Amino acid sequence: MRSAALPGLLAAASLIACVPSVPEGIDWKALSAPRSYQLGGGDKVRIEVVGRVDMTRELVVRPDGALTFPLVGDIDASGLLPDDVAKDLERRLERYIKTPKVSVTVLEVLSYTLYVVGEVKAPGEKRSREPLTVLQTLALSGGFSAFAQRNRLVIIRPGADGVADVQIPFIYDRVVSGEAPQMNIYLRSGDTLVIP
């Protein structure tokens, strides 16, 4: 009985040995922290000008990233914080209104987009109304295909201001075993999850 179990134990041990170890020196909390919300195409916003109810508008950011507002016409919104759009509107409205105060509120998020490529059952663009973790994104992608190297996943995150993309490792077995739950970070809009 002992000799029959030994090959199975050796096989399990060799599989565990093949799982990469969790890289050290990575600030997983910082990688998972959401950045301030930037508007994107499809997002619905409410714009209010204090004291001017007639100028209150609910608008959708167009695919080209712009909004159209009375008196000022088109303004760029994509990639900007709601407060930045409000300040831009205040500056433009000064020609028509004395000391305008503008607020921009996000009503509906439709621009949160992730990309999944490689060995999953349903790769492609994934949209959500709220941030997703790596495991949630894998679930939305139908799980791994038969050929997936599930311990060699990489998250490619676009660098800010033209800086090179950041590559973040994800070791599936270490996460689901509970050894490295910190690797199950929240993905940011624009991230690409690569499953070799």
N, C-alpha and C positions, 0 to 999 in steps of 0.2 A: 504494500500500500504506500509506504514511504517513497519507494523508488519510482512509482508511477506519478506521484505528486511533484517530485523534484523537477522534471523537465518543465512542467507548467509554471512552477515558481521561478525557474531560471528565465523562461521566456518573458514572464511579467517583469522581472527585474531588468532584463535587457531593454524592454520597451520603455520603462521608467527612465533608464539611463539615457535613452535617445531624446527625451524631452529637454529642450534647452533650458538653461537656468535663467532666472529673471535678472536682467541687466541691473547693475548697481549705479547709483549716482543720478538717477532720473527722478525729477520732481513730478510724480504722478498727480499730485493734488493740483499743481499749476496747470498741467496738461488737461485736466478734467474741468477746471474752473471755467464757467461760461464767461465769455467776454461781453462787454456792453453790447446790447442788441443793435445791430446795424440793419437798416431797412433794405429790402430787396424787392424785385419784381413780384407782384401778386399780393404784397402785404396791404392790408386795409388800415387806414389811419383816420383819425378825427382831428381836424384842425379847427381851433377856436381862437378868435381874436377878442380879447377882453373888451366888453362894452359894445361889441358889434355882432349881435346875434345873427344878423343878416349875412354875415360872412362865414358862419360855421359851415364846414363841409366834411362829409365822409368821402374819402377818395381812395382809390386803389393805385399803388405804384405800378406804372406801366412796365411792360417788358424792357423798354429802353432805359428804365430807371428814373423816369421823370414823373412829376405831378404837375397838374395845371391848376392854378389858383387865381381867383378874380384879381384884377388890376395888375398882377405881376406876370401872368402867363406861366410858362414852363419853368420849373426849378428842378435841379438834380436832387434826387433823394437816395438812390441806390448806394449802399456802402456807408451812408451817413447815420449818425445817431439821431433819434427824434429831436433831441435838444438842439443839434446843429441845424436841422431843417427849420426849427422854430426861430433860431437866431437869424438865419438867412432871410426868412420871411419878414421878420421885424425890420431888418435893414432895408429890404425892398419896399416895404409898406410905408416907411417914413416919408416918402414923397407925397402920400395921400392922407395919412393919419398921424396926428401928433402923438409921439411916444407910444407906438403900438406894443402891446404885450400879446404874444402868441404862444399857444400850447399845442403840442403835437402828441397825441395818444395813439398807441398801437392797439387796434381793435381785433385784428385777426392776422396771424402769422401764416403766410403761405410760401415764404421764400426759403425756409429751412430745407436745404437740399443736400443729400449725401450721394456718393457714387460707390457702387460695389462692383468690383471686377474679379474675374477668376472663377475658381471652383466652388460655386454655390449653385443651387437649383434655379434661382431667379436673380441673376445679376442685373445691374442697371441702375438707373436713377431712383432714389428713394426720397420721398417728401414726407414731412411730418409737421404737425403744429407745435411740437415741443421737442427739445433735445432728446436724442436717443443714445444709449450706451452701445458699446461694440456688440454685446450679446443680443440686445434688442434688434440691432441692425441685421445681425446674422439670422435671427428668427424671421424678420420681415423678408429676408432673401431666401427663405425656404430651407435653410440649413446647408450643410456641406454636401458636395457631390462625392461620388465614390473615390475620386482621385485627389481630393483636397489634402494639402499638407497643413493640417489644422494648427500646428505648433510653429508655423513660420509666417503668420499673418503680419501685415505691415499697414499702418495707417499713414497715408501721405497727407500732410496738412500744408496748405499753401502758406508760404512765408509772407510776412507783412512787408509792404512797401518794396516789392521786388526782391526781397531777400530769398535765398534758396529755400525750397520746400523742406519741411521737417519730416523725418521718417521715424515713426513710433512703433516699436515691436509689440506684438500681442501673442501670447503663448496660451492657447485655448485650454490645454490640460491643466496648466498651473492655475488658471482662473477658476475653472469649474470644480477643481479639487479643493478650493478654498485656500490654497497656498499663496496666491497672489491676487486677491480681489481688487487691489488698487489698479491693476492693469485694465480693468473694465471701465475705462474712462468714458465720459460723455463726449461724443463727437461734435464738432463744430460744423456749421454750414460750409460746404465747399470741401470737406474732407473726403478722401477716397480710401476705401477699405479694399486692400488687395489680398486675395486668397490664392496662393500659388498651388 
